[in-house]
Amino acid sequence: MHHTACTSAINAKYGSTYNVDQVQRHYRRHKETWALVARHLNESSGGWDETNKMLSLSQSTLDSLSEMTL
């Protein structure tokens, strides 16, 4: 129900023709991404670099993320 209302609002505002599945998938993807960012921000070695506007991670965290993609 909520996604139907969101889809209607988005389509009305931007003149697009998205369907409910597309909006739901987009929302779910951003939610998953933010969960990953929030998890790393909460680590003792993670932080936000205000100068570069980016997440900074320790080398060990970066190494473990690299291993996950192999």
mmCIF file of the N, C-alpha and C atoms, coordinates in Angstrom:
data_MODEL
# 
_entry.id   MODEL 
# 
loop_
_atom_site.group_PDB 
_atom_site.id 
_atom_site.type_symbol 
_atom_site.label_atom_id 
_atom_site.label_alt_id 
_atom_site.label_comp_id 
_atom_site.label_asym_id 
_atom_site.label_entity_id 
_atom_site.label_seq_id 
_atom_site.pdbx_PDB_ins_code 
_atom_site.Cartn_x 
_atom_site.Cartn_y 
_atom_site.Cartn_z 
_atom_site.occupancy 
_atom_site.B_iso_or_equiv 
_atom_site.pdbx_formal_charge 
_atom_site.auth_seq_id 
_atom_site.auth_comp_id 
_atom_site.auth_asym_id 
_atom_site.auth_atom_id 
_atom_site.pdbx_PDB_model_num 
ATOM 1   N N  . MET A 1 1  ? 0.825  -1.187  0.000   1.00 0.00 ? 1  MET A N  1 
ATOM 2   C CA . MET A 1 1  ? 0.000  0.000   0.000   1.00 0.00 ? 1  MET A CA 1 
ATOM 3   C C  . MET A 1 1  ? 0.875  1.259   0.000   1.00 0.00 ? 1  MET A C  1 
ATOM 4   N N  . HIS A 1 2  ? 1.864  1.279   0.894   1.00 0.00 ? 2  HIS A N  1 
ATOM 5   C CA . HIS A 1 2  ? 2.732  2.439   0.982   1.00 0.00 ? 2  HIS A CA 1 
ATOM 6   C C  . HIS A 1 2  ? 3.520  2.641   -0.314  1.00 0.00 ? 2  HIS A C  1 
ATOM 7   N N  . HIS A 1 3  ? 4.005  1.545   -0.899  1.00 0.00 ? 3  HIS A N  1 
ATOM 8   C CA . HIS A 1 3  ? 4.795  1.658   -2.124  1.00 0.00 ? 3  HIS A CA 1 
ATOM 9   C C  . HIS A 1 3  ? 3.936  2.165   -3.284  1.00 0.00 ? 3  HIS A C  1 
ATOM 10  N N  . THR A 1 4  ? 2.654  1.831   -3.278  1.00 0.00 ? 4  THR A N  1 
ATOM 11  C CA . THR A 1 4  ? 1.750  2.339   -4.313  1.00 0.00 ? 4  THR A CA 1 
ATOM 12  C C  . THR A 1 4  ? 1.644  3.857   -4.206  1.00 0.00 ? 4  THR A C  1 
ATOM 13  N N  . ALA A 1 5  ? 1.501  4.360   -2.987  1.00 0.00 ? 5  ALA A N  1 
ATOM 14  C CA . ALA A 1 5  ? 1.414  5.809   -2.776  1.00 0.00 ? 5  ALA A CA 1 
ATOM 15  C C  . ALA A 1 5  ? 2.724  6.488   -3.170  1.00 0.00 ? 5  ALA A C  1 
ATOM 16  N N  . CYS A 1 6  ? 3.847  5.869   -2.805  1.00 0.00 ? 6  CYS A N  1 
ATOM 17  C CA . CYS A 1 6  ? 5.150  6.430   -3.172  1.00 0.00 ? 6  CYS A CA 1 
ATOM 18  C C  . CYS A 1 6  ? 5.337  6.456   -4.687  1.00 0.00 ? 6  CYS A C  1 
ATOM 19  N N  . THR A 1 7  ? 4.931  5.383   -5.336  1.00 0.00 ? 7  THR A N  1 
ATOM 20  C CA . THR A 1 7  ? 5.049  5.301   -6.792  1.00 0.00 ? 7  THR A CA 1 
ATOM 21  C C  . THR A 1 7  ? 4.219  6.391   -7.452  1.00 0.00 ? 7  THR A C  1 
ATOM 22  N N  . SER A 1 8  ? 3.014  6.580   -6.988  1.00 0.00 ? 8  SER A N  1 
ATOM 23  C CA . SER A 1 8  ? 2.148  7.626   -7.549  1.00 0.00 ? 8  SER A CA 1 
ATOM 24  C C  . SER A 1 8  ? 2.765  9.002   -7.347  1.00 0.00 ? 8  SER A C  1 
ATOM 25  N N  . ALA A 1 9  ? 3.302  9.260   -6.157  1.00 0.00 ? 9  ALA A N  1 
ATOM 26  C CA . ALA A 1 9  ? 3.903  10.562  -5.874  1.00 0.00 ? 9  ALA A CA 1 
ATOM 27  C C  . ALA A 1 9  ? 5.133  10.810  -6.744  1.00 0.00 ? 9  ALA A C  1 
ATOM 28  N N  . ILE A 1 10 ? 5.976  9.794   -6.889  1.00 0.00 ? 10 ILE A N  1 
ATOM 29  C CA . ILE A 1 10 ? 7.181  9.935   -7.717  1.00 0.00 ? 10 ILE A CA 1 
ATOM 30  C C  . ILE A 1 10 ? 6.806  10.168  -9.176  1.00 0.00 ? 10 ILE A C  1 
ATOM 31  N N  . ASN A 1 11 ? 5.877  9.378   -9.677  1.00 0.00 ? 11 ASN A N  1 
ATOM 32  C CA . ASN A 1 11 ? 5.463  9.532   -11.074 1.00 0.00 ? 11 ASN A CA 1 
ATOM 33  C C  . ASN A 1 11 ? 4.832  10.890  -11.324 1.00 0.00 ? 11 ASN A C  1 
ATOM 34  N N  . ALA A 1 12 ? 4.042  11.378  -10.370 1.00 0.00 ? 12 ALA A N  1 
ATOM 35  C CA . ALA A 1 12 ? 3.411  12.692  -10.536 1.00 0.00 ? 12 ALA A CA 1 
ATOM 36  C C  . ALA A 1 12 ? 4.453  13.808  -10.502 1.00 0.00 ? 12 ALA A C  1 
ATOM 37  N N  . LYS A 1 13 ? 5.401  13.710  -9.590  1.00 0.00 ? 13 LYS A N  1 
ATOM 38  C CA . LYS A 1 13 ? 6.405  14.770  -9.437  1.00 0.00 ? 13 LYS A CA 1 
ATOM 39  C C  . LYS A 1 13 ? 7.366  14.843  -10.616 1.00 0.00 ? 13 LYS A C  1 
ATOM 40  N N  . TYR A 1 14 ? 7.800  13.681  -11.106 1.00 0.00 ? 14 TYR A N  1 
ATOM 41  C CA . TYR A 1 14 ? 8.826  13.656  -12.154 1.00 0.00 ? 14 TYR A CA 1 
ATOM 42  C C  . TYR A 1 14 ? 8.290  13.297  -13.538 1.00 0.00 ? 14 TYR A C  1 
ATOM 43  N N  . GLY A 1 15 ? 7.002  13.036  -13.650 1.00 0.00 ? 15 GLY A N  1 
ATOM 44  C CA . GLY A 1 15 ? 6.436  12.672  -14.942 1.00 0.00 ? 15 GLY A CA 1 
ATOM 45  C C  . GLY A 1 15 ? 6.956  11.339  -15.450 1.00 0.00 ? 15 GLY A C  1 
ATOM 46  N N  . SER A 1 16 ? 7.284  10.446  -14.521 1.00 0.00 ? 16 SER A N  1 
ATOM 47  C CA . SER A 1 16 ? 7.829  9.141   -14.890 1.00 0.00 ? 16 SER A CA 1 
ATOM 48  C C  . SER A 1 16 ? 6.726  8.089   -14.916 1.00 0.00 ? 16 SER A C  1 
ATOM 49  N N  . THR A 1 17 ? 7.102  6.888   -15.314 1.00 0.00 ? 17 THR A N  1 
ATOM 50  C CA . THR A 1 17 ? 6.135  5.792   -15.400 1.00 0.00 ? 17 THR A CA 1 
ATOM 51  C C  . THR A 1 17 ? 6.644  4.555   -14.660 1.00 0.00 ? 17 THR A C  1 
ATOM 52  N N  . TYR A 1 18 ? 7.254  4.787   -13.492 1.00 0.00 ? 18 TYR A N  1 
ATOM 53  C CA . TYR A 1 18 ? 7.747  3.656   -12.701 1.00 0.00 ? 18 TYR A CA 1 
ATOM 54  C C  . TYR A 1 18 ? 6.575  2.830   -12.194 1.00 0.00 ? 18 TYR A C  1 
ATOM 55  N N  . ASN A 1 19 ? 6.826  1.530   -12.013 1.00 0.00 ? 19 ASN A N  1 
ATOM 56  C CA . ASN A 1 19 ? 5.790  0.694   -11.410 1.00 0.00 ? 19 ASN A CA 1 
ATOM 57  C C  . ASN A 1 19 ? 6.180  0.398   -9.963  1.00 0.00 ? 19 ASN A C  1 
ATOM 58  N N  . VAL A 1 20 ? 5.278  -0.199  -9.212  1.00 0.00 ? 20 VAL A N  1 
ATOM 59  C CA . VAL A 1 20 ? 5.487  -0.446  -7.787  1.00 0.00 ? 20 VAL A CA 1 
ATOM 60  C C  . VAL A 1 20 ? 6.713  -1.328  -7.553  1.00 0.00 ? 20 VAL A C  1 
ATOM 61  N N  . ASP A 1 21 ? 6.910  -2.344  -8.381  1.00 0.00 ? 21 ASP A N  1 
ATOM 62  C CA . ASP A 1 21 ? 8.064  -3.229  -8.214  1.00 0.00 ? 21 ASP A CA 1 
ATOM 63  C C  . ASP A 1 21 ? 9.384  -2.477  -8.362  1.00 0.00 ? 21 ASP A C  1 
ATOM 64  N N  . GLN A 1 22 ? 9.457  -1.555  -9.313  1.00 0.00 ? 22 GLN A N  1 
ATOM 65  C CA . GLN A 1 22 ? 10.675 -0.785  -9.513  1.00 0.00 ? 22 GLN A CA 1 
ATOM 66  C C  . GLN A 1 22 ? 10.968 0.103   -8.305  1.00 0.00 ? 22 GLN A C  1 
ATOM 67  N N  . VAL A 1 23 ? 9.939  0.744   -7.777  1.00 0.00 ? 23 VAL A N  1 
ATOM 68  C CA . VAL A 1 23 ? 10.120 1.614   -6.615  1.00 0.00 ? 23 VAL A CA 1 
ATOM 69  C C  . VAL A 1 23 ? 10.529 0.784   -5.400  1.00 0.00 ? 23 VAL A C  1 
ATOM 70  N N  . GLN A 1 24 ? 9.897  -0.345  -5.209  1.00 0.00 ? 24 GLN A N  1 
ATOM 71  C CA . GLN A 1 24 ? 10.214 -1.210  -4.080  1.00 0.00 ? 24 GLN A CA 1 
ATOM 72  C C  . GLN A 1 24 ? 11.652 -1.725  -4.177  1.00 0.00 ? 24 GLN A C  1 
ATOM 73  N N  . ARG A 1 25 ? 12.078 -2.123  -5.359  1.00 0.00 ? 25 ARG A N  1 
ATOM 74  C CA . ARG A 1 25 ? 13.434 -2.620  -5.567  1.00 0.00 ? 25 ARG A CA 1 
ATOM 75  C C  . ARG A 1 25 ? 14.461 -1.511  -5.305  1.00 0.00 ? 25 ARG A C  1 
ATOM 76  N N  . HIS A 1 26 ? 14.169 -0.302  -5.777  1.00 0.00 ? 26 HIS A N  1 
ATOM 77  C CA . HIS A 1 26 ? 15.054 0.841   -5.572  1.00 0.00 ? 26 HIS A CA 1 
ATOM 78  C C  . HIS A 1 26 ? 15.183 1.148   -4.075  1.00 0.00 ? 26 HIS A C  1 
ATOM 79  N N  . TYR A 1 27 ? 14.068 1.165   -3.376  1.00 0.00 ? 27 TYR A N  1 
ATOM 80  C CA . TYR A 1 27 ? 14.062 1.415   -1.933  1.00 0.00 ? 27 TYR A CA 1 
ATOM 81  C C  . TYR A 1 27 ? 14.858 0.339   -1.193  1.00 0.00 ? 27 TYR A C  1 
ATOM 82  N N  . ARG A 1 28 ? 14.637 -0.910  -1.526  1.00 0.00 ? 28 ARG A N  1 
ATOM 83  C CA . ARG A 1 28 ? 15.325 -2.022  -0.862  1.00 0.00 ? 28 ARG A CA 1 
ATOM 84  C C  . ARG A 1 28 ? 16.841 -1.930  -1.091  1.00 0.00 ? 28 ARG A C  1 
ATOM 85  N N  . ARG A 1 29 ? 17.265 -1.573  -2.286  1.00 0.00 ? 29 ARG A N  1 
ATOM 86  C CA . ARG A 1 29 ? 18.692 -1.450  -2.605  1.00 0.00 ? 29 ARG A CA 1 
ATOM 87  C C  . ARG A 1 29 ? 19.331 -0.345  -1.766  1.00 0.00 ? 29 ARG A C  1 
ATOM 88  N N  . HIS A 1 30 ? 18.655 0.800   -1.660  1.00 0.00 ? 30 HIS A N  1 
ATOM 89  C CA . HIS A 1 30 ? 19.210 1.891   -0.846  1.00 0.00 ? 30 HIS A CA 1 
ATOM 90  C C  . HIS A 1 30 ? 19.235 1.520   0.634   1.00 0.00 ? 30 HIS A C  1 
ATOM 91  N N  . LYS A 1 31 ? 18.254 0.795   1.086   1.00 0.00 ? 31 LYS A N  1 
ATOM 92  C CA . LYS A 1 31 ? 18.209 0.352   2.477   1.00 0.00 ? 31 LYS A CA 1 
ATOM 93  C C  . LYS A 1 31 ? 19.377 -0.594  2.766   1.00 0.00 ? 31 LYS A C  1 
ATOM 94  N N  . GLU A 1 32 ? 19.668 -1.519  1.865   1.00 0.00 ? 32 GLU A N  1 
ATOM 95  C CA . GLU A 1 32 ? 20.788 -2.442  2.028   1.00 0.00 ? 32 GLU A CA 1 
ATOM 96  C C  . GLU A 1 32 ? 22.125 -1.690  2.022   1.00 0.00 ? 32 GLU A C  1 
ATOM 97  N N  . THR A 1 33 ? 22.253 -0.739  1.123   1.00 0.00 ? 33 THR A N  1 
ATOM 98  C CA . THR A 1 33 ? 23.482 0.042   1.033   1.00 0.00 ? 33 THR A CA 1 
ATOM 99  C C  . THR A 1 33 ? 23.697 0.854   2.310   1.00 0.00 ? 33 THR A C  1 
ATOM 100 N N  . TRP A 1 34 ? 22.639 1.507   2.799   1.00 0.00 ? 34 TRP A N  1 
ATOM 101 C CA . TRP A 1 34 ? 22.775 2.305   4.003   1.00 0.00 ? 34 TRP A CA 1 
ATOM 102 C C  . TRP A 1 34 ? 23.115 1.422   5.206   1.00 0.00 ? 34 TRP A C  1 
ATOM 103 N N  . ALA A 1 35 ? 22.577 0.217   5.277   1.00 0.00 ? 35 ALA A N  1 
ATOM 104 C CA . ALA A 1 35 ? 22.898 -0.690  6.379   1.00 0.00 ? 35 ALA A CA 1 
ATOM 105 C C  . ALA A 1 35 ? 24.390 -0.991  6.387   1.00 0.00 ? 35 ALA A C  1 
ATOM 106 N N  . LEU A 1 36 ? 24.975 -1.185  5.219   1.00 0.00 ? 36 LEU A N  1 
ATOM 107 C CA . LEU A 1 36 ? 26.409 -1.444  5.115   1.00 0.00 ? 36 LEU A CA 1 
ATOM 108 C C  . LEU A 1 36 ? 27.206 -0.218  5.555   1.00 0.00 ? 36 LEU A C  1 
ATOM 109 N N  . VAL A 1 37 ? 26.820 0.952   5.101   1.00 0.00 ? 37 VAL A N  1 
ATOM 110 C CA . VAL A 1 37 ? 27.511 2.187   5.480   1.00 0.00 ? 37 VAL A CA 1 
ATOM 111 C C  . VAL A 1 37 ? 27.399 2.414   6.981   1.00 0.00 ? 37 VAL A C  1 
ATOM 112 N N  . ALA A 1 38 ? 26.200 2.252   7.542   1.00 0.00 ? 38 ALA A N  1 
ATOM 113 C CA . ALA A 1 38 ? 25.990 2.470   8.974   1.00 0.00 ? 38 ALA A CA 1 
ATOM 114 C C  . ALA A 1 38 ? 26.825 1.489   9.796   1.00 0.00 ? 38 ALA A C  1 
ATOM 115 N N  . ARG A 1 39 ? 26.913 0.241   9.356   1.00 0.00 ? 39 ARG A N  1 
ATOM 116 C CA . ARG A 1 39 ? 27.709 -0.749  10.077  1.00 0.00 ? 39 ARG A CA 1 
ATOM 117 C C  . ARG A 1 39 ? 29.173 -0.333  10.146  1.00 0.00 ? 39 ARG A C  1 
ATOM 118 N N  . HIS A 1 40 ? 29.712 0.147   9.029   1.00 0.00 ? 40 HIS A N  1 
ATOM 119 C CA . HIS A 1 40 ? 31.116 0.545   9.009   1.00 0.00 ? 40 HIS A CA 1 
ATOM 120 C C  . HIS A 1 40 ? 31.347 1.865   9.735   1.00 0.00 ? 40 HIS A C  1 
ATOM 121 N N  . LEU A 1 41 ? 30.384 2.753   9.735   1.00 0.00 ? 41 LEU A N  1 
ATOM 122 C CA . LEU A 1 41 ? 30.529 3.994   10.502  1.00 0.00 ? 41 LEU A CA 1 
ATOM 123 C C  . LEU A 1 41 ? 30.566 3.720   11.996  1.00 0.00 ? 41 LEU A C  1 
ATOM 124 N N  . ASN A 1 42 ? 29.887 2.668   12.429  1.00 0.00 ? 42 ASN A N  1 
ATOM 125 C CA . ASN A 1 42 ? 29.838 2.337   13.844  1.00 0.00 ? 42 ASN A CA 1 
ATOM 126 C C  . ASN A 1 42 ? 31.068 1.581   14.331  1.00 0.00 ? 42 ASN A C  1 
ATOM 127 N N  . GLU A 1 43 ? 31.912 1.150   13.437  1.00 0.00 ? 43 GLU A N  1 
ATOM 128 C CA . GLU A 1 43 ? 33.159 0.497   13.845  1.00 0.00 ? 43 GLU A CA 1 
ATOM 129 C C  . GLU A 1 43 ? 34.073 1.540   14.476  1.00 0.00 ? 43 GLU A C  1 
ATOM 130 N N  . SER A 1 44 ? 34.920 1.093   15.374  1.00 0.00 ? 44 SER A N  1 
ATOM 131 C CA . SER A 1 44 ? 35.807 2.029   16.064  1.00 0.00 ? 44 SER A CA 1 
ATOM 132 C C  . SER A 1 44 ? 36.777 2.716   15.108  1.00 0.00 ? 44 SER A C  1 
ATOM 133 N N  . SER A 1 45 ? 37.146 2.036   14.032  1.00 0.00 ? 45 SER A N  1 
ATOM 134 C CA . SER A 1 45 ? 38.112 2.617   13.097  1.00 0.00 ? 45 SER A CA 1 
ATOM 135 C C  . SER A 1 45 ? 37.439 3.329   11.933  1.00 0.00 ? 45 SER A C  1 
ATOM 136 N N  . GLY A 1 46 ? 36.122 3.221   11.824  1.00 0.00 ? 46 GLY A N  1 
ATOM 137 C CA . GLY A 1 46 ? 35.416 3.864   10.727  1.00 0.00 ? 46 GLY A CA 1 
ATOM 138 C C  . GLY A 1 46 ? 34.995 5.271   11.099  1.00 0.00 ? 46 GLY A C  1 
ATOM 139 N N  . GLY A 1 47 ? 34.868 6.103   10.099  1.00 0.00 ? 47 GLY A N  1 
ATOM 140 C CA . GLY A 1 47 ? 34.452 7.472   10.366  1.00 0.00 ? 47 GLY A CA 1 
ATOM 141 C C  . GLY A 1 47 ? 34.098 8.203   9.093   1.00 0.00 ? 47 GLY A C  1 
ATOM 142 N N  . TRP A 1 48 ? 33.613 9.408   9.251   1.00 0.00 ? 48 TRP A N  1 
ATOM 143 C CA . TRP A 1 48 ? 33.223 10.233  8.123   1.00 0.00 ? 48 TRP A CA 1 
ATOM 144 C C  . TRP A 1 48 ? 34.277 11.303  7.930   1.00 0.00 ? 48 TRP A C  1 
ATOM 145 N N  . ASP A 1 49 ? 34.830 11.392  6.736   1.00 0.00 ? 49 ASP A N  1 
ATOM 146 C CA . ASP A 1 49 ? 35.817 12.412  6.383   1.00 0.00 ? 49 ASP A CA 1 
ATOM 147 C C  . ASP A 1 49 ? 35.053 13.602  5.813   1.00 0.00 ? 49 ASP A C  1 
ATOM 148 N N  . GLU A 1 50 ? 34.912 14.641  6.621   1.00 0.00 ? 50 GLU A N  1 
ATOM 149 C CA . GLU A 1 50 ? 34.119 15.809  6.225   1.00 0.00 ? 50 GLU A CA 1 
ATOM 150 C C  . GLU A 1 50 ? 34.757 16.564  5.063   1.00 0.00 ? 50 GLU A C  1 
ATOM 151 N N  . THR A 1 51 ? 36.072 16.579  5.003   1.00 0.00 ? 51 THR A N  1 
ATOM 152 C CA . THR A 1 51 ? 36.764 17.291  3.931   1.00 0.00 ? 51 THR A CA 1 
ATOM 153 C C  . THR A 1 51 ? 36.466 16.675  2.570   1.00 0.00 ? 51 THR A C  1 
ATOM 154 N N  . ASN A 1 52 ? 36.603 15.361  2.491   1.00 0.00 ? 52 ASN A N  1 
ATOM 155 C CA . ASN A 1 52 ? 36.393 14.656  1.218   1.00 0.00 ? 52 ASN A CA 1 
ATOM 156 C C  . ASN A 1 52 ? 34.971 14.130  1.044   1.00 0.00 ? 52 ASN A C  1 
ATOM 157 N N  . LYS A 1 53 ? 34.137 14.284  2.090   1.00 0.00 ? 53 LYS A N  1 
ATOM 158 C CA . LYS A 1 53 ? 32.745 13.823  2.048   1.00 0.00 ? 53 LYS A CA 1 
ATOM 159 C C  . LYS A 1 53 ? 32.663 12.341  1.706   1.00 0.00 ? 53 LYS A C  1 
ATOM 160 N N  . MET A 1 54 ? 33.412 11.547  2.482   1.00 0.00 ? 54 MET A N  1 
ATOM 161 C CA . MET A 1 54 ? 33.412 10.117  2.229   1.00 0.00 ? 54 MET A CA 1 
ATOM 162 C C  . MET A 1 54 ? 33.677 9.339   3.514   1.00 0.00 ? 54 MET A C  1 
ATOM 163 N N  . LEU A 1 55 ? 33.325 8.078   3.482   1.00 0.00 ? 55 LEU A N  1 
ATOM 164 C CA . LEU A 1 55 ? 33.542 7.164   4.588   1.00 0.00 ? 55 LEU A CA 1 
ATOM 165 C C  . LEU A 1 55 ? 35.006 6.760   4.606   1.00 0.00 ? 55 LEU A C  1 
ATOM 166 N N  . SER A 1 56 ? 35.628 6.812   5.780   1.00 0.00 ? 56 SER A N  1 
ATOM 167 C CA . SER A 1 56 ? 37.007 6.343   5.893   1.00 0.00 ? 56 SER A CA 1 
ATOM 168 C C  . SER A 1 56 ? 37.008 5.058   6.711   1.00 0.00 ? 56 SER A C  1 
ATOM 169 N N  . LEU A 1 57 ? 37.734 4.067   6.228   1.00 0.00 ? 57 LEU A N  1 
ATOM 170 C CA . LEU A 1 57 ? 37.790 2.760   6.864   1.00 0.00 ? 57 LEU A CA 1 
ATOM 171 C C  . LEU A 1 57 ? 39.238 2.382   7.136   1.00 0.00 ? 57 LEU A C  1 
ATOM 172 N N  . SER A 1 58 ? 39.417 1.531   8.131   1.00 0.00 ? 58 SER A N  1 
ATOM 173 C CA . SER A 1 58 ? 40.759 1.047   8.434   1.00 0.00 ? 58 SER A CA 1 
ATOM 174 C C  . SER A 1 58 ? 41.225 0.113   7.323   1.00 0.00 ? 58 SER A C  1 
ATOM 175 N N  . GLN A 1 59 ? 42.514 -0.092  7.264   1.00 0.00 ? 59 GLN A N  1 
ATOM 176 C CA . GLN A 1 59 ? 43.070 -0.977  6.240   1.00 0.00 ? 59 GLN A CA 1 
ATOM 177 C C  . GLN A 1 59 ? 42.577 -2.404  6.420   1.00 0.00 ? 59 GLN A C  1 
ATOM 178 N N  . SER A 1 60 ? 42.424 -2.851  7.676   1.00 0.00 ? 60 SER A N  1 
ATOM 179 C CA . SER A 1 60 ? 41.957 -4.223  7.910   1.00 0.00 ? 60 SER A CA 1 
ATOM 180 C C  . SER A 1 60 ? 40.518 -4.412  7.410   1.00 0.00 ? 60 SER A C  1 
ATOM 181 N N  . THR A 1 61 ? 39.685 -3.393  7.579   1.00 0.00 ? 61 THR A N  1 
ATOM 182 C CA . THR A 1 61 ? 38.316 -3.460  7.071   1.00 0.00 ? 61 THR A CA 1 
ATOM 183 C C  . THR A 1 61 ? 38.315 -3.493  5.551   1.00 0.00 ? 61 THR A C  1 
ATOM 184 N N  . LEU A 1 62 ? 39.132 -2.656  4.941   1.00 0.00 ? 62 LEU A N  1 
ATOM 185 C CA . LEU A 1 62 ? 39.229 -2.647  3.480   1.00 0.00 ? 62 LEU A CA 1 
ATOM 186 C C  . LEU A 1 62 ? 39.705 -3.992  2.957   1.00 0.00 ? 62 LEU A C  1 
ATOM 187 N N  . ASP A 1 63 ? 40.669 -4.581  3.659   1.00 0.00 ? 63 ASP A N  1 
ATOM 188 C CA . ASP A 1 63 ? 41.174 -5.907  3.246   1.00 0.00 ? 63 ASP A CA 1 
ATOM 189 C C  . ASP A 1 63 ? 40.076 -6.959  3.338   1.00 0.00 ? 63 ASP A C  1 
ATOM 190 N N  . SER A 1 64 ? 39.297 -6.921  4.415   1.00 0.00 ? 64 SER A N  1 
ATOM 191 C CA . SER A 1 64 ? 38.232 -7.919  4.564   1.00 0.00 ? 64 SER A CA 1 
ATOM 192 C C  . SER A 1 64 ? 37.132 -7.725  3.508   1.00 0.00 ? 64 SER A C  1 
ATOM 193 N N  . LEU A 1 65 ? 36.867 -6.481  3.146   1.00 0.00 ? 65 LEU A N  1 
ATOM 194 C CA . LEU A 1 65 ? 35.882 -6.235  2.079   1.00 0.00 ? 65 LEU A CA 1 
ATOM 195 C C  . LEU A 1 65 ? 36.411 -6.724  0.743   1.00 0.00 ? 65 LEU A C  1 
ATOM 196 N N  . SER A 1 66 ? 37.699 -6.541  0.506   1.00 0.00 ? 66 SER A N  1 
ATOM 197 C CA . SER A 1 66 ? 38.305 -7.015  -0.744  1.00 0.00 ? 66 SER A CA 1 
ATOM 198 C C  . SER A 1 66 ? 38.234 -8.528  -0.846  1.00 0.00 ? 66 SER A C  1 
ATOM 199 N N  . GLU A 1 67 ? 38.440 -9.204  0.268   1.00 0.00 ? 67 GLU A N  1 
ATOM 200 C CA . GLU A 1 67 ? 38.356 -10.670 0.276   1.00 0.00 ? 67 GLU A CA 1 
ATOM 201 C C  . GLU A 1 67 ? 36.956 -11.161 -0.030  1.00 0.00 ? 67 GLU A C  1 
ATOM 202 N N  . MET A 1 68 ? 35.960 -10.406 0.393   1.00 0.00 ? 68 MET A N  1 
ATOM 203 C CA . MET A 1 68 ? 34.567 -10.794 0.163   1.00 0.00 ? 68 MET A CA 1 
ATOM 204 C C  . MET A 1 68 ? 34.198 -10.723 -1.318  1.00 0.00 ? 68 MET A C  1 
ATOM 205 N N  . THR A 1 69 ? 34.859 -9.867  -2.087  1.00 0.00 ? 69 THR A N  1 
ATOM 206 C CA . THR A 1 69 ? 34.517 -9.713  -3.496  1.00 0.00 ? 69 THR A CA 1 
ATOM 207 C C  . THR A 1 69 ? 35.256 -10.684 -4.387  1.00 0.00 ? 69 THR A C  1 
ATOM 208 N N  . LEU A 1 70 ? 36.228 -11.388 -3.846  1.00 0.00 ? 70 LEU A N  1 
ATOM 209 C CA . LEU A 1 70 ? 37.000 -12.330 -4.676  1.00 0.00 ? 70 LEU A CA 1 
ATOM 210 C C  . LEU A 1 70 ? 36.234 -13.585 -4.971  1.00 0.00 ? 70 LEU A C  1 
# 
